Each structure stands twice: as structure tokens, then as C-alpha cells.
Amino acid sequence: VQLVESGGGLVQAGGSLRLSCAASGFTFDDYAIGWFRQAPGKEREGVSCISSSDGSTYYADSVKGRFTISSDNAKNTVYLQMNSLKPEDTAVYYCAAVSPPLIHVYAVVAGPGIDYWGQGTQVTVSS
């Protein structure tokens, strides 16, 4: 099983980034795939996820209206479009997957119900 993230980097406040998570080694449609993030000194928190089976989504309150999650089931890839970035969005972003595709798992701090994790990608937003 692999979850490979890409797309992190350094951006100024107000800018945009798009993260990608390419999944392999499991049946993509059986999972809810999304993102957690962890800033220095803080717990890992759920950001967003999408159910690959029915397309239902979850967003943390802190990112609603700014981030958009989508999936390309043909490519087994999930995308997180992040707009209007703020310095407080600075963190390591981890791709995650859970089956059955229960999107509420992403609302639990630290993600104890997650089955698989990616290696993480750094997002830094400068003020």
C-alpha cells in the first residue's frame, strides 16, 4: 500500500497550492481518502476527505470555503486545491485513507481510525 503526496511548497499568504495523493495497493473505491495536517507543537488534525464510493466530502471549519477536495478514480488520485492560504495553514500535510469510507473519521484529532498514511509534504505560508 502506498499513498504518495506531492505539491507542497512555499507560498505567500493569499496564494494557492494544489496537493496530490496518488494511491496504490488497495481498492480505491472502498476508501475515504483525504488529508490531515500537523503544525509544530500541535496535534494532527483532519483537514478534508472524500469518499471514493459516493463522493461525499468533509471539511474542517478552518478551511471551508478556501479548500476544495476532488478525486480522479481513473488515476486513483485525490487532489486538495488550497486557495486564500493563511500563515496558520503552515504544516506538514499527510494523505490518509480509511475503509469503510467513513468521512467522520477525519473529524477526530490525530486520526486514530486511519488505516494508511502517506509520508507527508510540507506546506509553508509566509506572511
Helices and strands as residue ranges (DSSP letters): E 2-6, E 9-12, E 17-24, G 28-30, E 32-38, E 45-51, E 57-59, E 67-72, E 77-82, G 87-89, E 91-98, G 103-107, E 116-117, E 121-126
